[in-house]
């Protein structure tokens, strides 16, 4: 069965930075790791804007988010600490989706960077868009040195229909000539004008300050 993914991304400019990280590290992530069906739970900090944060949660299936254990700590049952901290943050993206490429691949170990791209596409170009991702874009980026994995997800109803996440040895992989060559193709140029609501965040692995 295809794997699921939960992404939560915030701009925490208006929150207290120490409290934001304490909340994530000491309560929020441990709560979710304890839910059956949650796998890798990773945190990332924006490279261009260090007040942007991403959390990625691998799921056995998307149905984990419908289960009793998750509902007990989420939605209307968020803790007082969660409500207080998130009220001070601007949500960039919450995405719940099912892995469509390659299907069941987990997050790789020891990635130092992450690129997240959330996107919609015009209905009349969706087939071409998906063919481009499957036949050219993902294979080309996987061949770039430093790219550890490339996974695509399709959402349940939400603001964005598709998300692609790329685990990298380090964020600077996206600055290499090999990366530029992989993304600068005639097919890419043809499909890009049909993108909608695109969110692109390049991030580094979060490391808790000692």
C-alpha positions as CSV (number, residue, x, y, z in Angstrom):
1,X,0.0,0.0,0.0
2,X,1.2,3.5,-0.9
3,X,2.9,5.5,1.9
4,X,1.4,8.7,3.2
5,X,2.9,12.1,4.1
6,X,2.0,14.9,6.4
7,X,3.7,18.3,5.9
8,X,3.3,21.2,8.3
9,X,5.1,24.5,7.4
10,X,5.0,27.7,9.3
11,X,6.5,31.2,9.3
12,X,7.2,31.7,13.0
13,X,8.5,35.2,12.8
14,X,6.0,36.4,15.4
15,X,6.6,33.5,17.9
16,X,9.3,33.3,20.5
17,X,12.0,31.2,18.8
18,X,13.1,29.3,21.9
19,X,9.5,28.4,22.7
20,X,8.7,27.4,19.1
21,X,11.6,24.9,19.0
22,X,10.9,23.6,22.6
23,X,7.3,23.0,21.7
24,X,8.2,21.1,18.6
25,X,11.1,19.1,20.2
26,X,9.6,18.4,23.6
27,X,5.9,17.9,22.9
28,X,4.7,18.0,19.3
29,X,7.2,15.6,17.6
30,X,7.2,13.1,20.5
31,X,3.4,13.0,20.5
32,X,3.3,12.1,16.9
33,X,6.1,9.6,17.1
34,X,4.0,7.7,19.6
35,X,1.1,7.4,17.2
36,X,1.0,3.9,15.5
37,X,1.7,4.4,11.7
38,X,4.0,7.4,12.0
39,X,7.5,6.8,10.7
40,X,10.2,9.3,10.1
41,X,9.5,12.7,11.7
42,X,11.9,15.3,10.5
43,X,12.3,19.1,11.0
44,X,13.8,21.6,8.5
45,X,14.6,25.3,8.6
46,X,14.4,27.6,5.6
47,X,17.7,28.5,3.9
48,X,16.5,31.9,2.5
49,X,14.3,32.7,5.4
50,X,15.4,31.1,8.7
51,X,11.9,31.9,10.2
52,X,10.3,29.4,7.9
53,X,10.0,25.8,9.3
54,X,8.9,22.6,7.7
55,X,8.1,19.3,9.5
56,X,7.7,16.2,7.4
57,X,6.0,13.0,8.8
58,X,6.2,9.7,6.9
59,X,3.0,7.6,7.4
60,X,2.3,4.0,6.8
61,X,-0.8,5.2,5.0
62,X,-2.7,8.4,4.9
63,X,-5.4,6.7,6.9
64,X,-3.2,7.1,10.0
65,X,-4.5,10.7,10.1
66,X,-8.1,9.4,10.4
67,X,-7.3,7.0,13.3
68,X,-8.3,7.4,16.9
69,X,-4.7,7.8,18.2
70,X,-3.9,10.7,16.0
71,X,-7.3,12.4,16.5
72,X,-6.6,12.3,20.2
73,X,-3.7,14.8,19.8
74,X,-4.7,16.7,16.7
75,X,-7.5,18.9,15.2
76,X,-9.8,20.0,18.0
77,X,-7.7,18.1,20.6
78,X,-4.5,20.0,20.2
79,X,-2.8,20.7,23.5
80,X,-2.9,24.1,25.1
81,X,0.8,24.6,24.2
82,X,0.1,23.7,20.6
83,X,-2.7,26.2,20.4
84,X,-0.7,29.0,22.0
85,X,2.3,28.5,19.7
86,X,0.5,28.0,16.4
87,X,-1.7,31.0,17.1
88,X,1.5,33.1,16.8
89,X,2.6,31.5,13.6
90,X,1.5,32.0,10.0
91,X,0.7,28.7,8.3
92,X,2.5,28.3,4.9
93,X,1.2,24.8,4.1
94,X,-0.5,21.9,5.6
95,X,-0.5,18.9,3.2
96,X,-1.8,15.4,3.6
97,X,-1.1,13.1,0.7
98,X,-0.4,9.7,-0.7
99,X,2.9,8.8,-2.4
100,X,2.4,8.4,-6.1
101,X,6.1,8.2,-7.1
102,X,7.8,5.9,-6.4
103,X,5.0,4.6,-4.2
104,X,6.5,3.2,-1.0
105,X,9.9,4.7,-0.6
106,X,10.7,6.0,2.9
107,X,12.8,9.1,3.8
108,X,16.5,8.4,3.4
109,X,18.9,8.6,6.3
110,X,21.4,11.5,6.9
111,X,20.0,14.1,4.5
112,X,21.3,17.6,5.2
113,X,18.8,19.4,3.0
114,X,15.3,19.3,1.7
115,X,13.5,20.9,-1.2
116,X,9.7,21.1,-1.0
117,X,7.6,22.1,-4.0
118,X,3.8,22.3,-3.5
119,X,1.9,23.0,-6.7
120,X,-1.3,23.1,-8.6
121,X,-1.7,22.9,-12.4
122,X,-4.4,23.8,-14.8
123,X,-6.8,21.0,-15.4
124,X,-6.2,20.8,-19.2
125,X,-2.4,20.4,-18.6
126,X,-2.5,17.9,-15.7
127,X,-1.8,14.8,-17.8
128,X,1.2,16.5,-19.5
129,X,2.4,17.8,-16.1
130,X,2.3,14.3,-14.5
131,X,4.0,12.8,-17.6
132,X,6.8,15.4,-17.3
133,X,7.3,14.6,-13.6
134,X,7.4,10.8,-14.1
135,X,9.3,10.6,-17.4
136,X,11.7,13.4,-17.2
137,X,11.8,15.7,-14.1
138,X,12.2,13.1,-11.3
139,X,14.6,10.8,-13.2
140,X,16.8,13.8,-14.2
141,X,17.0,15.1,-10.6
142,X,17.7,11.7,-9.2
143,X,20.7,11.6,-11.4
144,X,22.1,14.8,-9.9
145,X,25.0,14.1,-7.5
146,X,23.8,14.8,-3.9
147,X,20.1,14.0,-4.5
148,X,19.3,11.2,-2.2
149,X,15.6,10.7,-3.0
150,X,12.7,12.3,-4.9
151,X,9.2,11.5,-4.0
152,X,5.8,12.9,-5.2
153,X,2.5,13.0,-3.4
154,X,-1.1,13.7,-4.4
155,X,-3.3,15.3,-1.8
156,X,-6.6,14.5,-0.3
157,X,-8.7,17.7,-0.6
158,X,-6.5,20.6,0.3
159,X,-5.0,23.8,-1.0
160,X,-2.4,22.1,-3.1
161,X,-3.0,19.0,-5.3
162,X,0.7,17.9,-5.6
163,X,3.9,18.0,-3.5
164,X,7.3,16.9,-4.4
165,X,10.1,16.5,-1.8
166,X,13.7,16.0,-2.5
167,X,16.1,14.9,0.2
168,X,19.6,16.2,-0.5
169,X,23.1,15.8,1.0
170,X,23.0,19.5,1.5
171,X,20.9,22.5,0.3
172,X,23.7,23.7,-2.1
173,X,23.0,20.7,-4.4
174,X,20.3,22.9,-5.9
175,X,23.0,25.4,-6.9
176,X,25.1,23.0,-9.0
177,X,25.5,23.0,-12.8
178,X,24.1,19.4,-12.8
179,X,20.9,20.6,-11.1
180,X,20.5,23.5,-13.5
181,X,20.9,21.2,-16.5
182,X,18.3,18.8,-15.1
183,X,15.7,21.4,-14.7
184,X,16.4,23.5,-17.8
185,X,14.8,21.5,-20.6
186,X,12.3,22.2,-23.4
187,X,9.6,20.1,-21.7
188,X,10.2,22.0,-18.4
189,X,9.8,25.4,-20.2
190,X,6.6,24.2,-21.9
191,X,4.9,23.1,-18.7
192,X,6.0,25.8,-16.2
193,X,3.5,28.5,-17.5
194,X,0.7,26.2,-16.4
195,X,1.8,26.0,-12.7
196,X,-0.5,27.6,-10.1
197,X,-0.1,28.4,-6.4
198,X,3.5,27.3,-6.3
199,X,5.3,27.1,-3.0
200,X,9.0,26.3,-3.1
201,X,11.1,26.1,0.1
202,X,14.7,25.1,0.3
203,X,15.6,24.0,3.8
204,X,18.5,22.6,5.9
205,X,18.1,19.9,8.5
206,X,17.1,21.4,11.9
207,X,19.7,20.8,14.6
208,X,18.7,21.6,18.1
209,X,21.0,24.1,19.8
210,X,22.8,22.6,22.8
